[in-house]
Amino acid sequence: MSVQPSAPEAGKRPAMTMHSLMKMLADGEKITMLTAYDATFAAVADLAGVEIILVGDSLGMVCQGHNSTLPVTLEAMRYHTECVARGVQKQNGRPIILGDMPFGSYATPEQAFQSAATLMQAGAHMVKLEGGAWLAPTVEFLVTRGIPVCGHLGLTPQSVNTLGGYRVQGRTETGAQKLMQDSLLLQNAGAQALVLEMVPAVLSGEITSALNTCATIGIGAGVDTAGQILVLHDMLGVTQGKVPKFAYNFMTESGTVLGAMQAFVQAVKTKKFPVNELHAW
């Protein structure tokens, strides 16, 4: 797949907000999201035109060397969120900064609010939580208190021990129905974005069509979601160990980190990435 990066549009577009995110969803413009964990890569992602930067608990694996995201603490997420926020502020200040809520930090609505407040005070504009129906009251609790929320369904890495490994979710009729129901419940609770990870492409498209105030962001979920996310290390080709099926090395044809990020943005916007036959189920 050859996608030539276009010139940066530095300073030409206003900062992203929840309103502009919903406008992109309504207009059918694809939304781009990348992970970043420090000031430098966050600034480059901003320059490349990425709309949302996820400070992901994936840092536990790609930065800290753990085998899962479970050991990541709220303090670690606060620290990396602050780093990313500084990098964005020194560039164009355009992307939404999405802070990941780590394992064990949102067992109750009250605990979730305290954890989310910590990330918001560190510079996040929105927080992400993993889980379905059981989380709907927590999502509503946060949203009514001024904290925008992104949900996360499908393969939820914090539940890897319950799921029995990193497996595609929603392949059975029962599983598909549950994912659809959970998606609607999260939207109705006030979530404005929803990561769908390793969910069959057809089902992801159906969920996307069913949601009108919640933008689906796919990773291994096919081309028909409202947007796409990749882990920074996957799209730069520096992943250690097995490379996920849904990953693509944008450095191969770009040569620079900025060029790779621009190529990712352009490929998502033009629906050249992902390719369902190669990157989805």
Phi, psi and omega in degrees: 000119181249116177232114181279129180292144176268170180293146178300149178251044184304130174077359185270339185240144181288167179298143176290143175224174175298326178296314181291330175297315179293328177292319176300318179298313181295324182278351181078018177277129182296140183257135180249138179221134173229154172277152170206152186229358180216174186293320186293307181294328177296318180296321179293320178298320176300311180298327182284348178097015178293132183280325182228130173253120177267118169276089192272150174290358170301346176301334178300326181268313187275337180253320186264346177083014178284166178273351178208180178272354188299325182286352185293133182259164176296323179296321176296318179294322177298314182300311183290328176296317177300317180298313180297316181299320178296318180297318180293319180297328181278350179257242181264342181068029186269317189291153166286132176262119183254116181266129179279131176275119185285166179307132177082008184255004182213043181292332177230159177303321182293317177295321179299319180296316180297318179293316180296320179299322178300316181288322178295320179291338177277350177127357178289150175256348188199153178236154181242136179232146179259128176143164185255236189305321183297338182271348185306314178299325178292318178301313180298320179301316181290313184298319181291346178253019171087018181246109177296145187231139169246128177274177180206115181233171183093231172286111178252104189304331179291344179253022187302326180289326177286321182284346179081026179119184182271087186239152175297137181248149176087022181280332179271163180298317179296316180296320180294318179297320180295317179298319178296313180298316179297320179299314180294321179296318180294319176299313182295335178281348176118000178296135181255356175212157184209113175283128174248111185248125178051054175246136181310140187303318181296315179296318178301319177296321179293318178296317179300317180293330183281341182259129180242352177232019182218118184275120177280136179238114187266147168217106189070032184232015176089174189275347189269004174287165183292338179201180182225149173229144168228152171287134184312312184294328178292317184280348175261000176073027181244019179297133176271134180084208184293131179272128181299150179302325185278357182278159173212133182273098181282351177288333186306316184256357187255319175088337178228159178296315178300314180299321179295317180294319177297320179295321175300311180302312182294321180295321178292314182299324183264007178063027175272346174221136359278167172259118187306319183293337183254326192241007184219182182236000000 
